């Protein structure tokens, strides 16, 4: 019974990937990883009219009434790399990888690409384990870890909440005027701060 259930779940995963047009058959979560709701601080991306979602290091796609973990399609653009990625240099060109998903910088964005030939993640090709790209250093608040989160966890949570708040508010405090028109910068900045505070509170931080 259990073996049959696992086989059916595996088939469902394969079917979901085929229907979603994913370019790779790689599924990062174990079989049966279907969720009813996305994490609150997920990021949403559009790829040729199809919707993909990123949260906690993994990609999701709609699956019936819920969502299933999948590999994102090649060619999908993201504006920021996920926390914990590795930098791999292949034939002199830098690539970025996390959970078997490969990215390459093209213009201001990072694009999901196929694993380049000859790339070995755990071998000499790995140049560095990346620290999280810093959320803006000058924030208008302080965050206190209510659950005793480590400094590493705090950095990851702060970065992921920054990425989510930036997408929600359409405002990036690392850019001049937040990357928006000056006349709307104050409102956008306020929206960003509210989104950032909500995300951090949901992850167990007191924000002041």
C-alpha contacts under 8 A as a table, 3 or more apart, distances in Angstrom:
res1	aa1	res2	aa2	distance
1	X	4	X	5.16
1	X	5	X	6.15
2	X	5	X	5.06
2	X	6	X	6.26
3	X	6	X	5.17
3	X	7	X	6.24
4	X	7	X	5.05
4	X	8	X	6.19
5	X	8	X	5.10
5	X	9	X	6.13
6	X	9	X	4.98
6	X	10	X	6.06
6	X	31	X	7.06
6	X	32	X	7.63
7	X	10	X	5.08
7	X	11	X	6.18
8	X	11	X	5.05
8	X	12	X	6.19
9	X	12	X	4.98
9	X	13	X	6.26
9	X	31	X	6.12
9	X	32	X	5.52
10	X	13	X	5.09
10	X	14	X	6.31
10	X	31	X	5.78
10	X	32	X	7.30
11	X	14	X	5.09
11	X	15	X	6.12
12	X	15	X	5.03
12	X	16	X	6.09
13	X	16	X	5.17
13	X	17	X	6.31
13	X	31	X	7.23
13	X	32	X	7.65
13	X	68	X	7.69
14	X	17	X	5.23
14	X	18	X	6.21
14	X	25	X	7.47
15	X	18	X	5.07
15	X	19	X	6.12
16	X	19	X	5.19
16	X	20	X	6.11
16	X	63	X	6.70
16	X	68	X	7.90
17	X	20	X	5.13
17	X	21	X	6.36
17	X	22	X	5.59
17	X	25	X	7.04
17	X	70	X	6.69
18	X	21	X	5.46
18	X	22	X	6.49
19	X	22	X	7.90
20	X	50	X	7.90
20	X	61	X	7.50
21	X	73	X	7.16
22	X	25	X	7.23
22	X	70	X	7.77
22	X	71	X	6.61
22	X	72	X	6.13
22	X	73	X	4.59
22	X	74	X	7.63
23	X	71	X	7.84
23	X	72	X	7.46
23	X	73	X	4.89
23	X	74	X	5.91
24	X	71	X	6.27
24	X	72	X	7.67
24	X	73	X	6.86
24	X	74	X	7.89
25	X	71	X	7.04
26	X	70	X	7.04
26	X	71	X	5.70
26	X	100	X	7.81
27	X	30	X	7.63
27	X	69	X	6.51
27	X	70	X	5.01
27	X	71	X	5.75
28	X	58	X	7.27
28	X	69	X	6.72
28	X	70	X	6.63
28	X	71	X	7.07
28	X	99	X	6.67
28	X	100	X	7.71
29	X	33	X	6.11
29	X	69	X	6.19
29	X	70	X	7.96
30	X	33	X	5.93
33	X	68	X	6.22
33	X	69	X	6.47
34	X	63	X	7.80
34	X	66	X	6.84
34	X	67	X	5.63
34	X	68	X	4.48
34	X	69	X	6.84
35	X	38	X	7.10
35	X	66	X	5.64
35	X	67	X	5.28
35	X	68	X	6.34
36	X	65	X	6.93
36	X	66	X	4.32
36	X	67	X	6.29
37	X	66	X	6.16
37	X	67	X	6.96
38	X	42	X	6.61
38	X	55	X	7.82
38	X	67	X	7.26
39	X	42	X	5.54
39	X	55	X	6.67
40	X	199	X	7.68
41	X	55	X	7.07
41	X	161	X	6.87
41	X	164	X	5.90
41	X	199	X	6.16
42	X	53	X	6.45
42	X	54	X	5.55
42	X	55	X	4.70
42	X	56	X	7.92
42	X	164	X	6.65
43	X	53	X	5.53
43	X	54	X	5.07
43	X	55	X	6.48
43	X	163	X	7.91
43	X	164	X	5.89
43	X	167	X	7.26
44	X	51	X	6.98
44	X	52	X	5.94
44	X	53	X	4.54
44	X	54	X	6.48
45	X	51	X	5.81
45	X	52	X	5.24
45	X	53	X	6.09
45	X	77	X	7.88
45	X	78	X	7.46
46	X	49	X	5.85
46	X	50	X	5.57
46	X	51	X	4.74
46	X	52	X	6.32
46	X	76	X	7.83
47	X	50	X	5.10
47	X	51	X	6.32
47	X	52	X	7.48
47	X	75	X	7.99
47	X	76	X	5.78
47	X	77	X	7.78
51	X	61	X	6.77
51	X	62	X	7.61
52	X	59	X	6.88
52	X	60	X	5.82
52	X	61	X	5.08
52	X	62	X	7.58
52	X	72	X	7.26
53	X	59	X	5.59
53	X	60	X	4.99
53	X	61	X	6.34
54	X	57	X	6.89
54	X	58	X	5.67
54	X	59	X	4.55
54	X	60	X	6.23
55	X	58	X	5.56
55	X	59	X	6.61
57	X	82	X	6.51
57	X	83	X	7.28
57	X	98	X	7.58
57	X	99	X	7.51
58	X	69	X	6.93
58	X	70	X	7.92
58	X	99	X	7.55
59	X	69	X	5.66
59	X	70	X	5.72
59	X	71	X	6.27
59	X	72	X	6.37
60	X	67	X	6.01
60	X	68	X	5.30
60	X	69	X	4.40
60	X	70	X	5.47
60	X	71	X	7.77
60	X	72	X	7.92
61	X	67	X	5.42
61	X	68	X	5.53
61	X	69	X	6.54
61	X	70	X	6.52
62	X	65	X	7.49
62	X	66	X	6.02
62	X	67	X	4.42
62	X	68	X	6.40
63	X	66	X	5.21
63	X	67	X	4.69
63	X	68	X	5.76
64	X	67	X	7.26
71	X	101	X	7.03
72	X	76	X	7.08
72	X	101	X	7.63
72	X	112	X	7.24
73	X	76	X	5.97
73	X	112	X	6.90
74	X	111	X	7.46
74	X	112	X	4.90
74	X	113	X	4.97
74	X	114	X	6.65
75	X	111	X	5.63
75	X	112	X	5.28
75	X	113	X	6.31
76	X	111	X	5.55
76	X	112	X	5.39
77	X	109	X	6.17
77	X	110	X	5.68
77	X	111	X	4.55
77	X	112	X	6.64
78	X	81	X	7.24
78	X	109	X	5.78
78	X	110	X	5.26
78	X	111	X	6.31
79	X	108	X	7.22
79	X	109	X	4.88
79	X	110	X	6.09
80	X	109	X	7.23
80	X	110	X	6.90
80	X	163	X	7.38
81	X	85	X	7.26
81	X	110	X	7.07
82	X	85	X	6.19
82	X	98	X	7.58
82	X	160	X	7.87
83	X	130	X	7.92
83	X	131	X	7.46
83	X	132	X	5.15
83	X	133	X	7.37
83	X	156	X	6.49
83	X	159	X	7.44
83	X	160	X	7.29
84	X	98	X	6.92
84	X	129	X	7.18
84	X	130	X	6.03
84	X	131	X	6.63
84	X	132	X	6.40
85	X	96	X	6.14
85	X	97	X	5.33
85	X	98	X	4.77
85	X	129	X	6.82
85	X	130	X	5.90
86	X	96	X	5.46
86	X	97	X	5.27
86	X	98	X	6.52
86	X	126	X	7.20
86	X	127	X	7.81
86	X	128	X	6.19
86	X	129	X	4.86
86	X	130	X	5.62
87	X	94	X	6.50
87	X	95	X	5.72
87	X	96	X	4.65
87	X	97	X	6.63
87	X	126	X	6.26
87	X	127	X	5.87
87	X	128	X	5.69
87	X	129	X	6.61
87	X	130	X	6.90
88	X	94	X	5.68
88	X	95	X	5.10
88	X	96	X	6.02
88	X	97	X	7.41
88	X	119	X	7.46
88	X	121	X	6.92
88	X	125	X	5.69
88	X	126	X	4.70
88	X	127	X	5.73
88	X	128	X	7.58
89	X	92	X	5.75
89	X	93	X	5.32
89	X	94	X	4.39
89	X	95	X	6.02
89	X	119	X	7.95
89	X	125	X	5.88
89	X	126	X	6.79
89	X	127	X	6.77
90	X	93	X	5.28
90	X	94	X	6.42
90	X	95	X	7.33
90	X	116	X	7.36
90	X	118	X	7.23
90	X	119	X	6.17
90	X	125	X	6.93
94	X	104	X	7.11
95	X	102	X	6.81
95	X	103	X	5.84
95	X	104	X	5.05
95	X	105	X	7.60
96	X	102	X	5.68
96	X	103	X	4.99
96	X	104	X	6.28
97	X	100	X	6.26
97	X	101	X	5.48
97	X	102	X	4.47
97	X	103	X	6.15
98	X	101	X	5.41
98	X	102	X	6.83
101	X	112	X	7.05
101	X	113	X	7.82
101	X	115	X	7.87
102	X	112	X	5.66
102	X	113	X	5.51
102	X	114	X	6.38
102	X	115	X	5.95
103	X	110	X	5.87
103	X	111	X	5.19
103	X	112	X	4.49
103	X	113	X	5.55
104	X	110	X	5.38
104	X	111	X	5.34
104	X	112	X	6.64
104	X	113	X	6.67
105	X	108	X	7.11
105	X	109	X	5.82
105	X	110	X	4.29
105	X	111	X	6.19
106	X	109	X	5.60
106	X	110	X	5.88
106	X	111	X	6.62
107	X	110	X	7.81
115	X	119	X	6.95
116	X	119	X	5.73
119	X	125	X	6.74
120	X	123	X	5.33
120	X	124	X	7.43
120	X	125	X	5.92
120	X	126	X	7.34
121	X	125	X	6.57
121	X	126	X	5.79
122	X	125	X	7.56
122	X	126	X	6.52
123	X	126	X	6.15
124	X	127	X	7.44
126	X	129	X	7.93
132	X	155	X	6.98
132	X	156	X	6.48
132	X	159	X	6.72
133	X	159	X	6.96
134	X	137	X	7.23
134	X	155	X	7.92
134	X	159	X	6.34
135	X	158	X	6.54
135	X	159	X	5.10
135	X	162	X	5.93
135	X	174	X	7.96
136	X	139	X	6.55
136	X	173	X	6.47
136	X	174	X	5.73
139	X	142	X	7.67
140	X	193	X	7.85
141	X	207	X	6.49
141	X	208	X	5.19
142	X	207	X	5.66
142	X	208	X	5.23
143	X	200	X	7.84
143	X	205	X	5.98
143	X	206	X	5.59
143	X	207	X	4.56
143	X	208	X	6.55
144	X	205	X	5.29
144	X	206	X	5.03
144	X	207	X	6.46
145	X	148	X	5.52
145	X	149	X	5.72
145	X	154	X	7.60
145	X	204	X	6.35
145	X	205	X	4.62
145	X	206	X	6.57
146	X	149	X	7.55
146	X	204	X	5.59
146	X	205	X	5.30
146	X	206	X	6.52
147	X	204	X	6.17
147	X	205	X	7.60
149	X	153	X	5.84
149	X	154	X	6.20
150	X	153	X	5.09
150	X	154	X	6.11
151	X	154	X	4.96
151	X	155	X	6.17
152	X	155	X	5.17
152	X	156	X	6.31
153	X	156	X	5.07
153	X	157	X	6.03
154	X	157	X	5.13
154	X	158	X	5.93
155	X	158	X	5.15
155	X	159	X	6.09
156	X	159	X	5.19
156	X	160	X	6.11
157	X	160	X	5.20
157	X	161	X	5.94
157	X	200	X	7.19
157	X	203	X	7.44
158	X	161	X	5.21
158	X	162	X	6.03
158	X	200	X	7.17
159	X	162	X	5.01
159	X	163	X	6.27
160	X	163	X	5.08
160	X	164	X	6.21
161	X	164	X	5.02
161	X	165	X	5.90
161	X	196	X	5.73
161	X	199	X	5.64
161	X	200	X	6.52
162	X	165	X	5.11
162	X	166	X	5.94
162	X	196	X	6.12
163	X	166	X	5.20
163	X	167	X	6.41
164	X	167	X	5.26
164	X	168	X	6.18
164	X	195	X	7.83
164	X	196	X	7.67
164	X	199	X	8.00
165	X	168	X	5.01
165	X	169	X	5.93
165	X	171	X	8.00
165	X	192	X	5.39
165	X	193	X	7.58
165	X	195	X	4.95
165	X	196	X	5.17
165	X	199	X	7.72
166	X	169	X	5.39
166	X	170	X	5.53
166	X	171	X	5.18
166	X	172	X	5.41
166	X	192	X	6.22
167	X	170	X	5.26
167	X	171	X	7.24
168	X	192	X	7.35
168	X	195	X	7.11
169	X	188	X	6.07
169	X	189	X	7.76
169	X	191	X	5.47
169	X	192	X	5.07
169	X	195	X	7.33
170	X	180	X	7.95
170	X	188	X	7.01
170	X	192	X	7.78
171	X	178	X	5.11
171	X	179	X	6.30
171	X	180	X	6.71
171	X	185	X	7.82
171	X	188	X	5.80
171	X	189	X	6.41
171	X	192	X	6.34
172	X	175	X	5.74
172	X	178	X	4.49
172	X	179	X	6.05
173	X	176	X	7.35
173	X	177	X	7.27
173	X	178	X	4.62
173	X	179	X	7.75
173	X	189	X	7.47
174	X	178	X	6.55
175	X	178	X	4.79
175	X	179	X	5.36
176	X	179	X	5.87
177	X	180	X	5.98
177	X	181	X	7.08
177	X	182	X	6.15
177	X	185	X	6.03
178	X	185	X	6.53
178	X	189	X	7.34
180	X	184	X	6.94
180	X	185	X	6.01
181	X	184	X	5.70
181	X	185	X	6.13
182	X	185	X	5.05
182	X	186	X	7.81
183	X	186	X	7.40
184	X	187	X	5.55
184	X	188	X	6.14
185	X	188	X	5.08
185	X	189	X	5.89
186	X	189	X	5.11
186	X	190	X	6.27
187	X	190	X	5.08
187	X	191	X	6.25
188	X	191	X	4.97
188	X	192	X	6.14
189	X	192	X	5.00
189	X	193	X	6.23
190	X	193	X	5.11
190	X	194	X	6.29
191	X	194	X	5.22
191	X	195	X	6.22
192	X	195	X	5.16
192	X	196	X	6.02
193	X	196	X	5.03
193	X	197	X	6.04
194	X	197	X	5.14
194	X	198	X	6.10
195	X	198	X	5.12
195	X	199	X	6.15
196	X	199	X	5.23
196	X	200	X	6.22
197	X	200	X	5.22
197	X	201	X	6.00
197	X	207	X	6.14
198	X	201	X	5.16
198	X	202	X	6.19
199	X	202	X	5.16
199	X	203	X	6.49
200	X	203	X	5.05
200	X	204	X	6.50
200	X	205	X	5.44
200	X	206	X	7.54
200	X	207	X	7.28
201	X	204	X	5.26
201	X	205	X	4.81
201	X	206	X	5.94
201	X	207	X	6.79
202	X	205	X	7.29
